[in-house]
Amino acid sequence: MTLPVRFIIAGSGTALLFFVLAWALVSAGLPPFSGTLLAYATAIVAGYTAQRQWTFRAAHPHSRSFPRYLALQIGCGVLSGLISHVTTNLLGLQPFLMSLTAVIAVSAISFVASALWVFPDANSGTLLIGRHRRSTSRGKSSGSPESGQARASQPSAAQLTHDTAYCPCVPDDRRV
């Protein structure tokens, strides 16, 4: 399963968890503000865990990735509000198209920011697109000329069918 597919599944599960918890807590008698705030906080922690452990298979410290994840979620929330405002008030879109535009734009930005900033160690500076990796040229790699090591040769198309970016049997300096 590719990285974008895992991202969509984890994000959809997080959204569903938020929906069910918010409905259940408010239905159980909590005030709407408190109920949805508790549901959102729970969903954020569950979403972070799913994205870190399953989607990106990251292993770096929570002290670095969790604050970045929170900042990204806050930024995505603000961006969603701005997109919604612009699409309805300036472009005259109906609520359905406004929601669709916001979800697509914010999800795409969240995916890229998660892969390159929140959980960058998980994919060694690459994004998985389908079964092939595309380099994102993030900084110097261990095989760069600046590090004093020779750069490994580029893999053939046949070698790209094995997902070495996540294979524990492949040393870090040999990952594609």
N, C-alpha and C positions, 0 to 999 in steps of 0.2 A: 504494500500500500504506500502510495507516495506521500510526501510531506504535506502538500496542499490538501489532499483528501483527509488525512488525519487531523489537520487544522480545522477543516470544516466540520468534521464529526465532533471533535472536542468542543468547538465553539457552539454548535447546535445543542449539544448536551448541556452545556453551561446555561444557555438561554432557556432551555426547557426546565432545568432545575430552578432557576430564578422565577419563572412563571408559576410553577407548581408551589414553591415555597411562599411566594407573595400571596397567592390565592389562599393557600391553607392557613397562613398566619392571620391574615385579615379576616377570613371566614371564622377563625377560632376566637375572634374578639379583640385582637390587637388593633390599635389605631392604624389607619392606612400608612401614615408616614413611618411609624416605628416598624410595622410589619414588613414593608417593602425595603426599608433600610437594612433590617436584619437579613432578609432574603438576599439582597444585593451583596452584602458583606460575605455571606456564606457562599454565594455563587462565585464571587471573585476568588476566594481561596480555593474552591473546587476547580475553577477554570485554570488558575495558575498551576495547580498540581497536575491537572490533565495535560496542559500544554508543555509543562516542564518534563514530566516523567514519560509521557506517551508520544506526544506530537514531535517534540524536538529532542527527546532523550538526552536532556542536558544533565551535567554533573557538577557544574560550578556552584559556588556558595549561594545560599538563599539571600545572604546579606547584600549581594550584588544584584541578583536577578529579580527578587521580589519588589524592591523599590522601583526598579525600571518598569516592571509589569504594572504596578500601580500608576506610575506616571503615564504610561501608555494608555491605560484604561481611562484615566481622567481626561487625557488629551483626545481620545476617541469620543468620549461623551460630549465634550465641548464641540468638537468638529461635527458630530452628528447634529447637535443643536443648530450650529451655523448653517450646515447644508439644508436642514429642514426649513429654517427661516428664509434663506435665499430662494430655495426652490418653490416655496409657496407664496411668499410676499413679493418677490421680484420677478420670478418666472411664471407664476400662476399655475403651478402644477397641482393636481388633485392629491389628496392625502396618500392614496395608494402609490402613485409614482414618486411622491416625495419620500415615502418610506423605502421604496425599492432603491432609489438613488442613494439615500443615506446608508442603507445596509451594504450595498455593493461597494461604495467608495470607502467607507470606514473599515469594512472587512479586508479589503485589499491593502489598505495602509497598515492595518493591524498585523496582517500576515508578514509583510515586508519588514516592518519595524521589529516584530518578534524575532524573525529569522536573523536580522542583521544587528540588532541592538540588545534586545532582552535576553535571547538565548543564542548568542553567536558562536559559542564554542561547540554547540551540538552539531553544527553542519560545516565546521572548518572553513568558513568564508564562502560557502557555496549554497545555492538554492537548488533544490530538486525540482525539476520541471519534467513531469512524466517519469521516465526511467533514466533520464540523462541529467548530469549535473552541469550547471552553468556557473562559471567563476564570477564572483562579485568583486574581485580585486580589492579586498579589504586589507590594507596594510601589508606588511612583509610576512611571508610564510617562512617556515623553517628551511625550506629548500631554495630560498631566494639568494641571489648572488651576494647581497649585503650581509647575509648570515655566514658566509664563508663556506657553505655547503653547495655541492653541485645540485642543480635542479634535476629532478627525476624526469624521464621522458614521458610524454603525453600518452595516455592509455589508448588502445585501439577501440573501435566500436564494439567489438566482442567483449572487451574487458568492462565496458560500461554497463553490461547487463547485470553484473554483480554489484550490489550496493555497498561499496567499500567505505562510504562515509560513516556508516553505523556498525560495521562489522568489527567486533572486538578482536578478531584474529589478525587484523591488519594494523601494523604500527602507525602511529600518528603521522610520521614523516613520509609514509607511503600512501596515505589516503589521497584520493583524487579530489 
